[in-house]
Amino acid sequence: MRDESAVRTKILVTGGAGYIGSHIVLELVQRDYDVVVYDNLSMGHREAVDSDATLIEGDLLDRSKLAEVFAKHRFDAVIHLASHTLVGESMEKPWLYLHDNVVAASHLLQEAVNHGVKRLILSSSSNLFGAPSRIPITESEQVIPGSPYGESKAIIERQLYWMDRLYGLRHCSLRYFNAAGAHPSGRIGEDHDPETHLIPRVLQVALQQRDHITIYGDDYDTDDGTCIRDYVHVMDLATAHISALEALTQNTSCSYNVGSGSGYSVRQVIEVAREVTGHSIPVVVSARRPGDPAKLVADGSAIKADFGWEPQYPELRQIIETAWNWHCAHPHGYRTSSAKDGR
């Protein structure tokens, strides 16, 4: 039973109604943190936010409202996930990323500094490494962003460097790879409109919501000609954020690559999805998409060594099984009538 008289650590989670954010919020709540979610709900879902967290609908570009939130709450730390996140879209609408993502983060950092916050975890991206010199990718890899989206994360990381140097805001940037899967309870999962991620798109074919899955290029320099990516379970990302948050009470600012350490090709993902779902999942091969590197796999040894973090769902089959359970129970995402408990 919770001791209501105890003072709990209060965390602000921007973008906490989104896919990754909602899983972090649930994990924080279950560990007895006091959680406030700030989200404009443009991509997130009110139903995804745990009922024990406080949801405030607002935009980081609205500086006055953000200032009110910081004035009302005394936050011990911030986890920043809210941003535009589509690599392809960023190539078509660069200022949505180079302006909005950067200005939103600037507002957040100014308010955090003004109100004495000393810890911040940034949701960064493997897209910082648009042209990696070697695979798997270590933290020493040169940052050469692969898109305006990646560039926006690189700029925010530089902002954090100066906030630490000038104001003592310790931070940890988690540069994670392909988030996938769903909470093992099936309460929350991935629901984007439009959906751009491979695994949910493949599962939509199995649910007969799509006729086929398109493979964008089968002539890459990989064993089966399709791109290889590192898929990391969303709950493993959630625990990585919390490990980083707790480590910052003692450690200096840092950056880590977060992934499973294993690479799977597009065809391998489809084949495992066929095994899990029992569906044939027809495939159509199309031309390559601009900017897609052949292989992206993380070297996650540093965060394991420093924080003791270990993926609990390291296998692709585990990831797809949890995603499939979510999509079967919520075939239309949070609009599905079975999602009645607001979680």
C-alpha positions as CSV (number, residue, x, y, z in Angstrom):
1,M,0.0,0.0,0.0
2,R,1.4,3.4,-1.0
3,D,2.4,5.7,1.8
4,E,0.6,8.9,0.9
5,S,2.6,10.9,3.4
6,A,6.0,10.1,1.7
7,V,7.4,12.7,-0.7
8,R,7.8,11.0,-4.0
9,T,10.2,11.9,-6.8
10,K,8.2,14.0,-9.3
11,I,9.0,13.5,-13.0
12,L,7.8,15.5,-16.0
13,V,7.5,13.3,-19.1
14,T,7.0,15.3,-22.3
15,G,5.4,13.2,-25.0
16,G,4.2,10.8,-22.3
17,A,1.0,9.9,-24.2
18,G,3.0,8.6,-27.2
19,Y,4.2,5.1,-27.9
20,I,7.5,5.0,-26.1
21,G,6.4,7.7,-23.6
22,S,3.4,5.8,-22.4
23,H,5.5,2.7,-21.6
24,I,8.0,4.8,-19.7
25,V,5.1,6.5,-17.7
26,L,3.6,3.1,-16.8
27,E,7.0,1.8,-15.6
28,L,7.6,5.0,-13.6
29,V,4.1,4.8,-12.0
30,Q,4.7,1.1,-11.1
31,R,8.0,2.2,-9.4
32,D,6.0,4.7,-7.3
33,Y,7.3,7.9,-9.0
34,D,4.9,10.9,-9.1
35,V,4.5,11.4,-12.9
36,V,3.2,14.4,-14.8
37,V,2.7,14.0,-18.6
38,Y,2.8,17.0,-20.9
39,D,1.6,16.2,-24.4
40,N,-0.3,18.0,-27.2
41,L,-1.9,14.7,-28.2
42,S,-1.1,15.3,-31.9
43,M,0.5,11.8,-32.0
44,G,-0.2,10.5,-28.5
45,H,-3.4,9.1,-27.0
46,R,-5.1,10.1,-23.8
47,E,-6.1,6.5,-23.3
48,A,-2.4,5.4,-23.3
49,V,-1.6,7.4,-20.1
50,D,-1.8,5.5,-16.9
51,S,-4.6,6.7,-14.7
52,D,-2.2,7.3,-11.8
53,A,-0.2,9.8,-13.8
54,T,-1.4,13.5,-14.3
55,L,-2.0,14.4,-17.9
56,I,-1.7,18.0,-19.0
57,E,-2.6,18.7,-22.6
58,G,-0.2,21.4,-23.9
59,D,2.4,22.1,-26.5
60,L,6.1,22.8,-25.8
61,L,5.9,25.7,-28.3
62,D,3.4,27.4,-25.9
63,R,6.0,28.9,-23.6
64,S,3.6,30.6,-21.3
65,K,1.6,27.4,-20.6
66,L,4.8,25.5,-20.1
67,A,6.0,28.1,-17.6
68,E,2.7,27.7,-15.7
69,V,3.3,23.9,-15.4
70,F,6.8,24.4,-14.0
71,A,5.6,27.0,-11.6
72,K,2.8,24.7,-10.3
73,H,4.9,21.6,-10.0
74,R,8.3,21.1,-8.4
75,F,9.9,18.6,-10.8
76,D,12.9,16.6,-9.7
77,A,13.7,15.6,-13.2
78,V,12.5,15.7,-16.8
79,I,12.3,12.9,-19.5
80,H,11.9,14.6,-22.9
81,L,10.3,12.6,-25.7
82,A,8.0,15.1,-27.3
83,S,9.0,15.8,-30.9
84,H,8.3,15.2,-34.6
85,T,10.0,11.8,-35.3
86,L,9.5,10.8,-38.9
87,V,12.7,10.6,-40.9
88,G,11.0,10.7,-44.2
89,E,8.8,13.6,-43.3
90,S,11.8,15.5,-42.1
91,M,13.3,15.3,-45.6
92,E,10.1,16.8,-47.0
93,K,9.4,19.3,-44.2
94,P,12.8,20.2,-42.7
95,W,11.7,23.2,-40.8
96,L,9.1,21.3,-38.9
97,Y,12.1,19.5,-37.4
98,L,14.9,22.0,-37.5
99,H,12.6,24.7,-36.1
100,D,9.8,23.1,-34.1
101,N,11.8,20.3,-32.4
102,V,14.7,22.6,-31.6
103,V,12.5,25.5,-30.3
104,A,10.3,23.2,-28.3
105,A,13.4,21.7,-26.6
106,S,14.8,25.3,-26.0
107,H,11.6,26.3,-24.2
108,L,11.8,23.1,-22.1
109,L,15.4,23.6,-21.1
110,Q,14.9,27.2,-20.2
111,E,12.0,26.4,-17.9
112,A,13.9,23.5,-16.4
113,V,16.9,25.7,-15.7
114,N,14.7,28.5,-14.4
115,H,13.1,26.2,-11.9
116,G,16.2,24.4,-10.7
117,V,15.8,21.0,-12.4
118,K,19.1,19.2,-12.2
119,R,18.4,16.0,-14.2
120,L,17.1,15.5,-17.8
121,I,16.9,12.4,-20.0
122,L,16.7,13.0,-23.7
123,S,15.0,10.7,-26.2
124,S,17.6,10.9,-28.9
125,S,18.1,8.7,-32.0
126,S,20.3,6.4,-34.0
127,N,19.6,8.7,-36.9
128,L,22.5,10.7,-35.5
129,F,24.6,8.2,-37.3
130,G,23.6,8.5,-41.0
131,A,26.9,7.1,-42.3
132,P,28.4,4.9,-39.6
133,S,32.0,3.9,-40.2
134,R,31.5,0.5,-38.6
135,I,28.9,-1.9,-37.3
136,P,27.9,-2.3,-34.5
137,I,27.8,1.4,-33.7
138,T,29.6,2.6,-30.6
139,E,29.3,5.9,-28.7
140,S,32.6,7.0,-30.3
141,E,31.0,7.0,-33.7
142,Q,31.1,10.4,-35.4
143,V,27.8,12.2,-35.3
144,I,26.7,12.7,-39.0
145,P,22.9,13.0,-38.9
146,G,21.0,11.2,-41.6
147,S,18.1,13.6,-41.9
148,P,16.8,16.9,-40.5
149,Y,15.2,14.8,-37.8
150,G,18.6,13.5,-36.8
151,E,20.0,17.0,-37.1
152,S,17.4,18.3,-34.7
153,K,18.4,15.7,-32.1
154,A,22.1,16.6,-32.5
155,I,21.3,20.3,-32.0
156,I,19.3,19.5,-28.8
157,E,22.3,17.4,-27.5
158,R,24.5,20.4,-28.0
159,Q,22.0,22.6,-26.1
160,L,22.2,20.1,-23.3
161,Y,26.0,20.3,-23.2
162,W,25.8,24.1,-22.6
163,M,23.0,23.8,-20.0
164,D,25.2,21.4,-18.0
165,R,28.3,23.5,-18.4
166,L,26.5,26.8,-17.5
167,Y,23.8,25.7,-15.1
168,G,24.6,22.2,-13.9
169,L,21.7,20.5,-15.7
170,R,23.0,16.9,-15.8
171,H,21.6,15.0,-18.7
172,C,21.7,11.6,-20.5
173,S,21.0,11.3,-24.2
174,L,19.7,7.8,-25.1
175,R,20.3,7.2,-28.8
176,Y,18.1,4.3,-29.4
177,F,17.4,2.2,-32.4
178,N,14.1,0.7,-33.7
179,A,11.6,0.7,-30.9
180,A,9.1,-2.2,-31.3
181,G,6.8,-4.5,-29.3
182,A,4.2,-3.7,-26.6
183,H,3.6,-3.9,-22.9
184,P,3.4,-7.7,-22.0
185,S,0.1,-7.1,-20.3
186,G,-1.4,-5.9,-23.5
187,R,-2.6,-2.7,-21.9
188,I,-0.7,-0.3,-24.1
189,G,1.0,-0.6,-27.5
190,E,1.9,1.1,-30.7
191,D,-0.8,3.1,-32.5
192,H,0.3,5.6,-35.1
193,D,-1.7,7.2,-37.9
194,P,-0.3,6.9,-40.4
195,E,1.8,3.9,-39.4
196,T,5.3,4.0,-40.7
197,H,7.1,1.3,-38.7
198,L,7.8,-2.0,-40.2
199,I,6.6,-4.5,-37.5
200,P,3.1,-3.0,-37.0
201,R,2.7,-2.6,-40.8
202,V,3.5,-6.3,-41.2
203,L,1.1,-7.2,-38.5
204,Q,-1.6,-5.1,-40.2
205,V,-1.3,-7.4,-43.2
206,A,-1.9,-10.4,-40.9
207,L,-5.0,-8.6,-39.6
208,Q,-6.1,-8.1,-43.2
209,Q,-5.9,-4.3,-42.8
210,R,-3.4,-4.2,-45.7
211,D,-3.1,-6.4,-48.8
212,H,0.7,-6.8,-48.6
213,I,3.9,-5.4,-47.0
214,T,6.2,-3.4,-49.3
215,I,9.9,-4.1,-49.1
216,Y,11.8,-0.9,-50.2
217,G,14.8,-2.3,-51.9
218,D,16.1,-5.9,-52.0
219,D,19.6,-5.1,-53.5
220,Y,21.4,-3.9,-50.4
221,D,24.8,-5.4,-49.5
222,T,23.3,-7.8,-46.9
223,D,22.7,-11.6,-46.9
224,D,19.2,-11.4,-48.3
225,G,19.4,-8.0,-50.0
226,T,17.1,-6.2,-47.5
227,C,18.0,-3.6,-44.9
228,I,19.1,-4.8,-41.4
229,R,18.0,-3.0,-38.3
230,D,18.4,-3.4,-34.5
231,Y,14.9,-3.8,-32.9
232,V,14.7,-3.0,-29.2
233,H,11.7,-3.8,-27.1
234,V,9.8,-0.7,-26.0
235,M,9.8,-2.0,-22.3
236,D,13.6,-2.3,-22.5
237,L,13.7,1.3,-23.6
238,A,11.5,2.2,-20.7
239,T,13.8,0.6,-18.2
240,A,16.9,2.2,-19.9
241,H,15.3,5.6,-19.3
242,I,14.7,4.9,-15.7
243,S,18.2,3.4,-15.2
244,A,19.7,6.6,-16.7
245,L,17.4,8.8,-14.6
246,E,18.5,7.1,-11.4
247,A,22.2,7.0,-12.4
248,L,22.2,10.8,-12.9
249,T,21.9,11.3,-9.1
250,Q,25.5,10.3,-8.9
251,N,27.0,10.3,-12.5
252,T,28.0,13.1,-14.8
253,S,26.2,13.8,-18.1
254,C,26.4,11.0,-20.7
255,S,25.2,9.6,-24.0
256,Y,24.5,6.0,-24.8
257,N,23.4,3.9,-27.7
258,V,20.5,1.6,-26.8
259,G,19.6,-1.5,-28.8
260,S,19.4,-5.2,-28.6
261,G,22.8,-5.6,-30.3
262,S,21.3,-7.9,-32.9
263,G,20.4,-7.0,-36.5
264,Y,17.5,-8.4,-38.4
265,S,16.7,-7.9,-42.1
266,V,13.3,-6.9,-43.4
267,R,12.8,-10.4,-44.7
268,Q,13.7,-11.9,-41.4
269,V,11.1,-9.7,-39.6
270,I,8.5,-10.8,-42.1
271,E,9.3,-14.5,-41.7
272,V,9.2,-14.4,-37.9
273,A,5.8,-12.5,-38.2
274,R,4.5,-15.3,-40.4
275,E,5.5,-17.8,-37.7
276,V,3.9,-15.8,-34.9
277,T,0.7,-14.9,-36.7
278,G,0.2,-18.0,-39.0
279,H,-0.5,-15.6,-41.9
280,S,1.2,-15.8,-45.3
281,I,1.9,-12.0,-45.3
282,P,2.3,-11.3,-49.1
283,V,5.3,-9.2,-50.1
284,V,5.8,-6.6,-52.9
285,V,9.3,-5.3,-53.6
286,S,9.7,-1.7,-54.5
287,A,12.5,0.7,-55.1
288,R,14.9,1.9,-52.3
289,R,13.9,4.9,-50.3
290,P,16.3,7.8,-50.2
291,G,18.6,7.8,-47.2
292,D,18.1,4.2,-46.0
293,P,21.5,2.8,-44.9
294,A,22.0,-1.0,-45.5
295,K,22.7,-1.8,-41.8
296,L,22.2,-0.1,-38.4
297,V,23.0,-2.1,-35.3
298,A,23.9,-0.8,-31.8
299,D,26.8,-1.7,-29.6
300,G,24.9,-1.5,-26.3
301,S,27.8,-2.7,-24.2
302,A,28.5,0.7,-22.6
303,I,25.1,1.2,-21.0
304,K,25.1,-2.4,-19.8
305,A,28.5,-1.9,-18.1
306,D,27.8,1.5,-16.6
307,F,24.1,1.1,-15.6
308,G,23.7,-2.6,-15.3
309,W,20.9,-2.4,-17.9
310,E,20.0,-5.6,-19.7
311,P,17.3,-6.2,-22.3
312,Q,14.5,-8.4,-21.0
313,Y,13.1,-9.0,-24.5
314,P,16.3,-9.5,-26.6
315,E,14.8,-11.9,-29.2
316,L,12.9,-10.7,-32.3
317,R,10.2,-13.3,-31.7
318,Q,9.5,-12.0,-28.2
319,I,9.2,-8.5,-29.6
320,I,6.8,-9.5,-32.4
321,E,4.7,-11.7,-30.0
322,T,4.0,-8.8,-27.6
323,A,3.2,-6.5,-30.6
324,W,0.8,-9.2,-32.0
325,N,-1.0,-9.6,-28.7
326,W,-1.6,-5.8,-28.6
327,H,-2.7,-5.5,-32.2
328,C,-5.1,-8.5,-31.9
329,A,-6.7,-7.0,-28.8
330,H,-6.7,-3.5,-30.3
331,P,-7.0,-3.9,-34.1
332,H,-7.9,-0.2,-34.4
333,G,-5.6,1.0,-31.7
334,Y,-6.9,3.0,-28.9
335,R,-10.2,3.5,-30.8
336,T,-10.9,-0.2,-30.2
337,S,-14.0,-0.6,-28.0
338,S,-12.2,-3.1,-25.7
339,A,-9.8,-0.4,-24.5
340,K,-12.4,0.9,-21.9
341,D,-10.3,1.3,-18.8
342,G,-8.4,4.4,-20.0
343,R,-5.1,2.7,-19.8
